[in-house]
Amino acid sequence: MKIFLYAISICFSTIVYAQEFRIHKGQVIDFVAMVNDSLKESYSIYLPKSFDEQKKWPVIYVFDPEKDGKKGVSAFSEGAEKFGYIVVGSNNIDDGSPQLNFRAFQRLSKEISTLFPIDESGVYVAGFSGAARLASSIAILSSKIKGVIACNAGFSSAYQPRKNTFSFVGIVGDTDFNFVELQNTVAFLKRRKFEAELFVFEGEHEWPPKFYLTKAIGSLELKRMTKGEKEKDETFAKTLYEEDYRNVQSLISKQQPTRAIEELDRMRTSYRFYFEVDSLKNKERSIRRTPILRKKISSERQALAEERLRRLDYIDIFSEDIDTIFMDNLGWWESEIKILDELIKGENKEKQKMGKRLKDLLYQLGTETAEGLDAGKYKEKVLYLQIFRTLADPKAYDAYLKIMVLSSRDQNFDMALYYTEELLKNGFKDKDKLYEEQGMSLLRIQPEFIELIRKYL
């Protein structure tokens, strides 16, 4: 039995719960405590303005890697309002343990299903970065999930899809280090007859613009109609079609022909059950025959092919270096990163993006590998990784500090002083941090350290 009542108001826009909190329709509510509050769990929620307890509603559970439910719900609120979805963002689920997060999701989804009339044919999960991997894992583990919106990451290595039980929409920035990963993920799913598609936006590793999140919801809603889970509405399909076609025209005007062709291909698949789509194939031929666009496509393909090869090499060599703690190879990495920097500064737009994606990938490899390693047990490995991080990102200030601590403990003051100066050269200004950092007391009394502080700060 549903445990909410409408408040007495002119617009009936507020819902009052038995536990005496209010949810205003059409507003993002950033904190709602779970009814069973023994675990101190909570969530953010958005109900569309048209919400009515007399009908069932699809729902999207959104996960943020920093447990910021409001951030995820706010990102999806525009699409939720347009297509009539409830959006729920957990304040407890992040990109950590899949098992713990899955149990937290079960508790959350059980409560939402108790409080609201949920349409079980429209239960979706979404997430950003590591939390996107979690969303995909939940879809694999739970037969109740009908679709995934994965922003800027694909699947966890521990959970790979075997059964075709959900639709997949990937969204990724064109300079995101996971760009190739999402392309590979969608291609993998399509080979296994999943309904899978990828939207690309102009940006880095960040929550996608609302336009693309809304587009993703619209795509899932169209799939519900196509599958017969919701009554077909050709007017609705036509509206989406026209919006997508305008997007294609915009991509062409921006000289992004590859993305335009990919969008046309997706449209042919999505709308073929509603009306004639042969004109889309003709549009694609027109793009491919335009000399300037054909040249652009060739440039994009060449850059992507090179990136795929470099990416595989980098991952293999990095893994070998970590296994053997091959310090001498840091010089090779430094030269490779300089090559990437030159690409980023160059005039070829596709090579710029490639350089940015690969350089960010290297930084991410170093950072993720270093996380969780015990510096006492794996001192040499941690030292290698922190030096590697400074090469990939000269402003990774925490990496310099870790190197200074590790080398100070070994009384290797030459290394500690070198990285102190590198830290300061690269713009570090927090003098208090230098004097508060644990493990550097012997370094701080060195005359050379004191002189560096005087020189730069």
Backbone torsions as a table, in degrees:
resi	resn	phi	psi	omega
1	MET	NA	132.7	179.6
2	LYS	-67.8	140.2	-173.8
3	ILE	-112.2	36.0	174.6
4	PHE	-128.2	157.2	178.3
5	LEU	-131.6	150.6	173.7
6	TYR	-75.5	137.6	175.0
7	ALA	-74.9	158.0	177.6
8	ILE	-80.0	108.5	178.2
9	SER	-153.8	164.0	-176.5
10	ILE	-63.7	-44.3	-175.4
11	CYS	-96.5	-3.5	-176.3
12	PHE	51.0	45.5	-173.7
13	SER	-98.8	1.9	-178.2
14	THR	-122.8	135.4	177.2
15	ILE	-107.2	131.1	-179.2
16	VAL	-110.7	126.5	-177.8
17	TYR	-92.8	160.1	178.2
18	ALA	-60.2	-30.3	-179.8
19	GLN	-85.5	12.8	168.6
20	GLU	67.3	47.0	165.3
21	PHE	-128.4	160.8	-173.4
22	ARG	-117.1	141.1	173.2
23	ILE	-121.4	119.1	179.7
24	HIS	-89.6	126.4	177.6
25	LYS	-65.4	143.8	179.3
26	GLY	79.0	11.2	179.1
27	GLN	-131.8	144.1	174.6
28	VAL	-80.5	118.3	176.5
29	ILE	-97.0	116.7	-169.0
30	ASP	-83.1	-15.7	-178.2
31	PHE	-148.1	116.5	172.7
32	VAL	-130.1	120.1	179.1
33	ALA	-72.8	142.2	176.6
34	MET	-63.2	146.9	178.8
35	VAL	-58.6	-46.3	173.2
36	ASN	-87.2	91.4	-168.1
37	ASP	-92.7	14.2	-176.5
38	SER	-64.1	-27.4	179.6
39	LEU	-95.1	2.3	179.6
40	LYS	57.7	42.9	179.2
41	GLU	-97.3	154.1	-177.8
42	SER	-152.5	173.6	179.8
43	TYR	-153.5	163.3	171.3
44	SER	-104.2	152.8	-176.0
45	ILE	-148.8	150.2	174.1
46	TYR	-132.9	125.3	172.5
47	LEU	-109.4	130.3	178.7
48	PRO	-63.8	156.0	-178.5
49	LYS	-59.7	-27.0	-178.3
50	SER	-86.5	6.2	-175.9
51	PHE	-56.4	135.0	-178.5
52	ASP	-144.1	126.1	-176.6
53	GLU	-68.3	-10.5	-177.4
54	GLN	-81.7	-6.3	177.9
55	LYS	-129.8	164.1	-179.5
56	LYS	-92.9	150.0	-172.9
57	TRP	-128.2	139.0	171.7
58	PRO	-71.0	157.1	-176.7
59	VAL	-138.4	144.3	173.7
60	ILE	-118.4	122.7	173.4
61	TYR	-94.0	122.8	-174.0
62	VAL	-112.7	137.1	-179.5
63	PHE	-122.1	134.4	178.5
64	ASP	-114.4	138.1	-177.2
65	PRO	-62.4	-17.0	178.9
66	GLU	-106.3	18.7	178.3
67	LYS	60.4	30.2	-179.0
68	ASP	-98.6	87.2	-177.5
69	GLY	-60.2	-38.3	-178.1
70	LYS	-62.8	-38.8	-179.0
71	LYS	-61.0	-46.0	-179.8
72	GLY	-67.3	-43.3	-179.3
73	VAL	-64.5	-42.4	179.2
74	SER	-61.1	-39.5	-179.4
75	ALA	-62.6	-34.8	-176.6
76	PHE	-95.7	-4.9	-171.7
77	SER	-62.4	-37.0	-178.6
78	GLU	-63.1	-46.3	178.1
79	GLY	-68.0	-36.1	178.7
80	ALA	-63.0	-39.0	179.1
81	GLU	-69.3	-41.4	-177.1
82	LYS	-66.0	-41.1	-173.5
83	PHE	-107.3	-1.0	176.0
84	GLY	77.3	58.9	179.3
85	TYR	-122.2	147.0	165.5
86	ILE	-85.5	138.4	175.6
87	VAL	-122.4	131.4	-178.9
88	VAL	-126.7	128.3	178.8
89	GLY	-119.7	120.0	-178.8
90	SER	-72.6	140.8	172.8
91	ASN	-97.2	10.1	-177.2
92	ASN	-125.2	-20.3	-177.5
93	ILE	-94.0	130.1	-179.4
94	ASP	-132.0	-146.3	-179.8
95	ASP	-105.1	26.4	-179.1
96	GLY	-88.7	-137.9	-174.7
97	SER	-56.6	119.9	178.4
98	PRO	-60.1	-38.1	-177.3
99	GLN	-65.7	-48.4	180.0
100	LEU	-64.6	-40.9	-179.6
101	ASN	-68.1	-35.5	179.4
102	PHE	-65.8	-39.9	177.9
103	ARG	-66.8	-37.5	177.0
104	ALA	-64.6	-38.9	177.2
105	PHE	-64.1	-40.7	178.7
106	GLN	-60.1	-42.0	178.6
107	ARG	-65.0	-42.3	-178.6
108	LEU	-66.3	-48.4	-176.8
109	SER	-66.2	-33.5	176.8
110	LYS	-64.1	-42.8	179.8
111	GLU	-66.2	-44.6	-178.6
112	ILE	-62.5	-40.6	179.0
113	SER	-66.3	-26.3	177.1
114	THR	-77.3	-38.4	-174.8
115	LEU	-83.7	-29.8	-172.8
116	PHE	-127.0	152.5	177.0
117	PRO	-79.6	95.1	-174.0
118	ILE	-93.7	134.5	174.5
119	ASP	-83.0	108.9	-173.9
120	GLU	-66.7	-15.5	177.3
121	SER	-83.2	-2.8	-178.0
122	GLY	-132.0	54.5	178.1
123	VAL	-108.0	118.4	-174.7
124	TYR	-126.7	157.2	175.0
125	VAL	-125.5	148.8	-179.7
126	ALA	-145.8	156.6	178.0
127	GLY	-167.0	167.4	179.8
128	PHE	-117.6	135.2	175.4
129	SER	59.2	-127.0	180.0
130	GLY	-60.3	-30.3	177.4
131	ALA	-72.6	-20.1	172.5
132	ALA	-70.6	-38.1	175.7
133	ARG	-62.6	-40.1	177.7
134	LEU	-62.3	-45.4	179.7
135	ALA	-57.7	-43.1	178.4
136	SER	-63.8	-39.6	179.2
137	SER	-64.0	-41.7	178.5
138	ILE	-62.3	-39.8	178.8
139	ALA	-64.4	-34.9	178.5
140	ILE	-71.0	-38.5	-176.3
141	LEU	-80.9	-24.6	-175.6
142	SER	-116.2	124.4	179.8
143	SER	-74.0	-8.1	-177.4
144	LYS	-82.1	-17.1	-176.6
145	ILE	-81.7	126.8	-176.3
146	LYS	-98.8	-14.2	-178.9
147	GLY	-167.0	157.6	-179.8
148	VAL	-127.7	135.4	168.2
149	ILE	-112.9	103.3	-174.3
150	ALA	-103.4	112.5	-177.2
151	CYS	-97.4	112.6	170.4
152	ASN	69.2	21.6	172.4
153	ALA	-167.6	158.6	-177.8
154	GLY	-106.0	-115.3	-176.8
155	PHE	-102.4	154.0	170.1
156	SER	-73.4	145.3	178.9
157	SER	-64.6	-22.8	-178.3
158	ALA	-81.5	-19.7	-176.6
159	TYR	-132.6	109.5	179.3
160	GLN	-116.1	139.6	-176.1
161	PRO	-70.2	135.4	177.4
162	ARG	-117.4	-40.2	-179.1
163	LYS	-104.0	140.0	-178.9
164	ASN	-82.6	83.0	-176.3
165	THR	-116.3	-2.6	-177.4
166	PHE	-149.4	157.4	173.4
167	SER	-88.3	155.9	-177.0
168	PHE	-132.9	126.1	172.7
169	VAL	-120.5	115.4	176.0
170	GLY	-97.9	142.9	176.0
171	ILE	-132.6	130.3	-176.1
172	VAL	-147.5	147.8	175.4
173	GLY	-76.9	148.5	-176.2
174	ASP	-72.8	-9.9	172.7
175	THR	-118.6	20.3	178.2
176	ASP	-78.4	138.5	-179.5
177	PHE	-65.6	-15.5	177.0
178	ASN	-95.4	12.9	-177.2
179	PHE	-57.1	-51.7	-179.5
180	VAL	-65.3	-38.1	178.6
181	GLU	-57.8	-45.3	179.9
182	LEU	-67.1	-37.7	175.7
183	GLN	-60.5	-44.7	179.3
184	ASN	-64.6	-38.9	-179.2
185	THR	-61.8	-47.7	-179.0
186	VAL	-65.9	-40.8	178.2
187	ALA	-62.8	-41.9	178.0
188	PHE	-59.6	-45.8	-178.1
189	LEU	-67.4	-41.0	179.6
190	LYS	-62.3	-37.7	178.1
191	ARG	-62.8	-26.1	179.5
192	ARG	-100.0	19.0	172.4
193	LYS	67.1	22.0	170.3
194	PHE	-74.9	152.4	167.5
195	GLU	-81.0	107.0	-174.2
196	ALA	-140.1	141.2	179.0
197	GLU	-150.7	160.7	-176.3
198	LEU	-130.8	130.9	173.2
199	PHE	-110.4	136.1	-178.6
200	VAL	-116.5	129.1	176.2
201	PHE	-116.4	163.7	178.4
202	GLU	-82.3	105.8	-178.2
203	GLY	170.0	-177.9	-175.8
204	GLU	-105.2	-146.9	-179.7
205	HIS	-85.5	87.6	-174.9
206	GLU	-154.7	163.0	174.8
207	TRP	-56.4	132.8	-179.0
208	PRO	-64.7	157.7	173.4
209	PRO	-58.9	153.2	-177.9
210	LYS	-59.1	-30.4	179.4
211	PHE	-54.0	-44.1	-176.1
212	TYR	-77.7	-32.8	176.0
213	LEU	-67.2	-39.7	176.4
214	THR	-65.0	-41.2	178.2
215	LYS	-60.4	-40.4	180.0
216	ALA	-64.7	-43.1	178.0
217	ILE	-62.9	-43.1	178.4
218	GLY	-59.5	-39.3	178.7
219	SER	-64.4	-43.0	178.6
220	LEU	-66.2	-37.0	179.0
221	GLU	-65.4	-39.9	177.5
222	LEU	-63.5	-39.2	178.9
223	LYS	-64.1	-35.9	177.2
224	ARG	-61.0	-41.4	179.1
225	MET	-67.1	-43.2	-178.4
226	THR	-61.7	-36.9	-179.2
227	LYS	-80.2	-6.9	-178.9
228	GLY	82.9	13.2	178.5
229	GLU	-81.8	-10.9	177.4
230	LYS	-148.6	147.3	-177.9
231	GLU	-59.4	134.2	-179.4
232	LYS	-66.6	140.2	-179.5
233	ASP	-134.7	99.9	-176.2
234	GLU	-67.2	-29.1	176.4
235	THR	-65.5	-43.1	176.8
236	PHE	-60.6	-47.2	-179.7
237	ALA	-61.5	-40.3	-179.9
238	LYS	-64.6	-39.8	178.8
239	THR	-62.4	-45.9	178.3
240	LEU	-62.6	-41.8	-179.9
241	TYR	-58.2	-46.4	-178.3
242	GLU	-65.6	-38.7	176.6
243	GLU	-62.6	-43.6	179.5
244	ASP	-65.2	-38.8	-178.9
245	TYR	-67.1	-38.4	175.9
246	ARG	-63.2	-35.0	177.3
247	ASN	-65.5	-39.6	176.3
248	VAL	-59.9	-46.2	179.3
249	GLN	-60.3	-39.0	178.5
250	SER	-64.8	-41.9	179.0
251	LEU	-63.7	-38.7	178.5
252	ILE	-65.3	-43.4	-179.3
253	SER	-64.8	-28.0	177.5
254	LYS	-86.9	5.2	-177.5
255	GLN	56.6	52.4	174.3
256	GLN	-121.8	66.2	-171.7
257	PRO	-65.5	-35.5	-179.1
258	THR	-62.2	-45.1	178.2
259	ARG	-65.9	-36.3	177.8
260	ALA	-63.2	-43.0	179.6
261	ILE	-65.5	-41.8	178.5
262	GLU	-62.1	-38.5	179.2
263	GLU	-68.4	-39.9	177.6
264	LEU	-63.4	-40.1	178.3
265	ASP	-63.7	-42.5	177.8
266	ARG	-63.2	-41.7	-179.4
267	MET	-63.2	-39.9	179.1
268	ARG	-60.7	-39.6	179.0
269	THR	-69.9	-42.9	-173.6
270	SER	-73.0	-36.4	-170.6
271	TYR	-105.8	2.7	-175.1
272	ARG	-65.6	-20.4	179.7
273	PHE	-85.7	-2.4	-174.6
274	TYR	-113.5	-40.4	179.7
275	PHE	-162.6	176.2	-175.8
276	GLU	-61.7	133.9	-178.6
277	VAL	-125.2	10.9	179.6
278	ASP	-60.9	-30.9	-179.4
279	SER	-62.9	-26.8	178.7
280	LEU	-68.6	-37.6	176.7
281	LYS	-64.5	-39.6	177.3
282	ASN	-63.4	-37.5	177.9
283	LYS	-64.0	-41.3	178.9
284	GLU	-63.1	-42.9	178.2
285	ARG	-60.5	-38.7	179.7
286	SER	-62.7	-40.2	178.8
287	ILE	-63.6	-46.3	-175.9
288	ARG	-67.1	-24.3	-177.5
289	ARG	-90.4	-9.6	179.3
290	THR	-79.0	117.3	-172.3
291	PRO	-51.2	-48.2	-176.2
292	ILE	-66.7	-34.4	179.2
293	LEU	-76.3	-35.8	177.1
294	ARG	-62.2	-40.5	177.6
295	LYS	-64.7	-38.7	178.6
296	LYS	-64.8	-42.6	178.1
297	ILE	-60.2	-43.9	179.6
298	SER	-61.3	-42.8	179.0
299	SER	-62.9	-42.4	179.6
300	GLU	-64.1	-41.7	-179.1
301	ARG	-66.0	-41.7	179.9
302	GLN	-63.1	-44.4	-179.8
303	ALA	-63.9	-42.3	-178.5
304	LEU	-67.2	-39.7	178.1
305	ALA	-62.9	-43.1	177.6
306	GLU	-63.5	-41.6	-179.8
307	GLU	-61.8	-42.2	-179.5
308	ARG	-60.2	-42.1	179.5
309	LEU	-67.3	-46.7	179.5
310	ARG	-61.7	-41.8	-178.4
311	ARG	-59.4	-47.1	179.2
312	LEU	-62.5	-43.7	178.9
313	ASP	-61.6	-46.8	-178.0
314	TYR	-60.1	-45.0	-178.6
315	ILE	-64.4	-42.3	179.5
316	ASP	-64.7	-47.8	-177.9
317	ILE	-66.2	-40.4	178.1
318	PHE	-60.0	-45.2	-179.4
319	SER	-61.5	-42.6	178.2
320	GLU	-62.9	-42.7	-179.5
321	ASP	-62.1	-40.4	-178.9
322	ILE	-68.5	-38.3	179.1
323	ASP	-64.7	-38.1	-175.5
324	THR	-101.2	-6.0	-173.5
325	ILE	48.8	58.6	-174.4
326	PHE	-85.3	83.6	-177.1
327	MET	-60.8	-35.2	-177.3
328	ASP	-60.9	-23.1	-177.0
329	ASN	-79.2	-5.9	177.3
330	LEU	-62.0	-30.6	176.5
331	GLY	-64.6	-38.5	177.5
332	TRP	-65.7	-42.6	178.1
333	TRP	-61.0	-39.7	179.6
334	GLU	-61.1	-40.9	179.9
335	SER	-69.6	-37.0	177.6
336	GLU	-64.5	-41.3	-179.8
337	ILE	-66.6	-33.1	175.2
338	LYS	-64.5	-37.9	176.6
339	ILE	-63.0	-43.0	178.2
340	LEU	-63.6	-39.2	177.9
341	ASP	-61.8	-39.0	178.1
342	GLU	-65.2	-39.0	176.9
343	LEU	-62.9	-42.7	-178.9
344	ILE	-63.0	-34.2	-179.1
345	LYS	-84.7	-11.9	-174.4
346	GLY	-72.8	-179.0	-175.7
347	GLU	-92.9	-18.7	-179.8
348	ASN	-75.8	111.9	-174.2
349	LYS	-60.8	-39.5	-178.3
350	GLU	-69.6	-37.3	176.9
351	LYS	-69.4	-33.4	175.2
352	GLN	-58.4	-49.5	-179.7
353	LYS	-62.9	-41.7	179.1
354	MET	-59.6	-47.7	179.5
355	GLY	-59.8	-43.1	179.5
356	LYS	-63.4	-45.0	-178.8
357	ARG	-63.7	-43.3	-177.4
358	LEU	-69.7	-39.8	179.4
359	LYS	-65.2	-42.1	177.5
360	ASP	-66.3	-33.5	176.5
361	LEU	-61.7	-44.3	179.9
362	LEU	-61.2	-44.7	178.4
363	TYR	-60.4	-42.0	-178.6
364	GLN	-66.6	-39.0	177.0
365	LEU	-59.1	-46.1	179.8
366	GLY	-64.4	-43.3	-176.6
367	THR	-67.8	-48.8	-176.8
368	GLU	-67.1	-35.0	179.3
369	THR	-70.0	-36.1	-178.6
370	ALA	-72.4	-29.1	-177.8
371	GLU	-62.6	128.9	176.5
372	GLY	88.7	-10.7	177.9
373	LEU	-77.5	134.0	178.3
374	ASP	-78.9	115.8	-177.4
375	ALA	-64.7	-27.4	177.8
376	GLY	-70.7	-38.1	-177.1
377	LYS	-86.3	-34.5	-175.9
378	TYR	-123.4	51.0	-172.8
379	LYS	-57.4	-49.4	-177.1
380	GLU	-64.2	-39.3	-179.5
381	LYS	-67.0	-42.5	178.8
382	VAL	-65.2	-40.3	179.1
383	LEU	-62.0	-45.1	177.7
384	TYR	-56.9	-47.9	-175.3
385	LEU	-64.7	-37.9	-179.9
386	GLN	-70.3	-37.5	175.2
387	ILE	-65.2	-42.1	177.9
388	PHE	-58.0	-41.9	-179.7
389	ARG	-63.4	-38.0	179.7
390	THR	-67.8	-29.1	176.9
391	LEU	-70.2	-41.6	-178.3
392	ALA	-73.7	-30.7	179.0
393	ASP	-145.7	99.1	-178.2
394	PRO	-60.2	-11.8	178.6
395	LYS	-105.7	21.2	174.2
396	ALA	-81.5	75.1	-170.0
397	TYR	-60.0	-35.8	-179.5
398	ASP	-63.7	-29.4	179.2
399	ALA	-67.6	-43.8	177.3
400	TYR	-58.8	-44.7	-178.2
401	LEU	-62.5	-39.5	178.9
402	LYS	-66.2	-39.2	177.1
403	ILE	-63.1	-43.1	-179.6
404	MET	-62.1	-40.1	179.1
405	VAL	-66.7	-48.5	-177.4
406	LEU	-63.0	-44.2	-179.4
407	SER	-71.0	-31.4	176.9
408	SER	-66.2	-38.8	179.3
409	ARG	-61.8	-32.1	177.0
410	ASP	-89.2	4.1	-176.6
411	GLN	57.1	30.8	173.2
412	ASN	-90.4	76.3	-172.3
413	PHE	-73.4	-23.5	176.0
414	ASP	-61.4	-47.2	178.1
415	MET	-65.7	-43.9	-177.8
416	ALA	-61.4	-41.3	-179.4
417	LEU	-70.8	-37.1	178.4
418	TYR	-59.5	-47.5	-177.8
419	TYR	-76.2	-21.8	170.9
420	THR	-63.5	-46.7	-179.2
421	GLU	-67.8	-38.8	177.2
422	GLU	-61.5	-40.2	177.8
423	LEU	-59.9	-47.8	-177.1
424	LEU	-70.6	-37.0	177.5
425	LYS	-60.2	-32.6	-176.0
426	ASN	-91.0	17.9	167.0
427	GLY	99.1	7.3	179.4
428	PHE	-68.4	131.1	-174.5
429	LYS	-124.3	-2.8	-172.9
430	ASP	-83.6	86.3	-177.9
431	LYS	-63.2	-39.0	179.8
432	ASP	-59.6	-39.9	-179.9
433	LYS	-60.6	-40.8	-180.0
434	LEU	-61.8	-33.3	-177.7
435	TYR	-91.7	-12.8	178.5
436	GLU	-97.4	-19.9	-176.2
437	GLU	-60.5	127.1	-179.9
438	GLN	-71.0	143.8	174.0
439	GLY	93.1	6.7	-177.2
440	MET	-121.9	20.0	-175.2
441	SER	-62.9	-39.3	179.5
442	LEU	-69.5	-34.2	177.9
443	LEU	-66.3	-39.8	-174.7
444	ARG	-66.5	-19.2	179.5
445	ILE	-94.6	-0.1	177.4
446	GLN	-72.0	134.1	-179.8
447	PRO	-57.0	-36.3	-179.5
448	GLU	-65.7	-36.0	178.4
449	PHE	-65.5	-45.7	180.0
450	ILE	-60.6	-39.4	179.8
451	GLU	-67.2	-37.3	177.7
452	LEU	-63.4	-39.7	178.5
453	ILE	-64.0	-42.1	179.2
454	ARG	-63.9	-40.6	-175.9
455	LYS	-67.4	-43.6	-171.6
456	TYR	-100.9	-26.7	-175.5
457	LEU	-115.6	NA	NA
